[in-house]
Amino acid sequence: AKLRKMGHQVWWYVCYDPRYPYANFAAMDYPLIEGRILAWQTFQFRADGLLFWHLNQDWSMNNIIADWEAFSDWETTTWVASGDGNLLYPFPEGPEPGLRLIAIRDGLEDYEYLTLLEAAEGREAVEKYIGIISQSMTEYTRNPALLEKTRREIAERLKQHHTAQEQ
């Protein structure tokens, strides 16, 4: 808050750290839902952005990328975590998102829902829903059904606002 009062933005960052119990999507073996949870927490803690250091780190370390071929001997490890720095993968038709990038995209959509609800009903209404999903940086749900249920409730509220505006 102090930095924002001075006109600065405050972003946060993940790579192979922080690890459990913090939400993170950097490693392939972290639960996919954490890619979505980080968007909720970004909204919750009012971060101005979330930085991830690399989308295609290992492309330069795999010589067969020059031929742009589909392959099975792709090296997915980096220095510390399995898949760190790899969210896009090469295919003959061009780059494709991995499951973690798709989860991050879904989290960005969740973030937009939260933004729209805040504009329609205020921060207090949004915090009610955030509290269902994330209570702190280390306490959050890993239950995809609960996340989807909460998202659908927000969508229904947004739909009601949209319908009321049309009338």
C-alpha positions, 0 to 999 in steps of 0.5 A: 500500500505504501508503494502504491501511494507513491505511484508504484506497481507491486507485482509478485513472482513465481518460478520453482519457488515458493513451494508447498504450502504456497500455490505455484504452477511452475513444476509439472508435479504441482497440482494444476489447480494452483495455476488458477489459485494464483489468479485468485490470490493475485486479486486477493492481495491486490498485486498489480501483476504476476510474473513467471520467468519463462514459457519455453526455456528448454527449446534452446536446449533441444536441438531437434527444435530446429526441424520443428518436429513432434517428438517423444525425447523432449527434455522437460527438466531444468535446474530445479523443478520438472517443467519449470520454464516450460508452459508452451510446447512445439508441435508441427503446427506450431506452439501449443499450451501445456495443461499448466498454461491452460489452468493459468488461462482459466485463472485469468478468466476467474480474475476477470470475473472477480474484477467485474463483480467488484465493479458491480457490487464492490470489494466486500462482495468479492471478498466473500467469494475469495474467502471460499477459495483462498484464506491466506497465501498458504491456505486455499482449496485444492478442490476443483469442484468447489472452485467451479461452483464458486465461479458459477455463482459469480457468473450467475450474479454477473448475469443478473447484473447484465440482465438488470442493465438491459431492462 
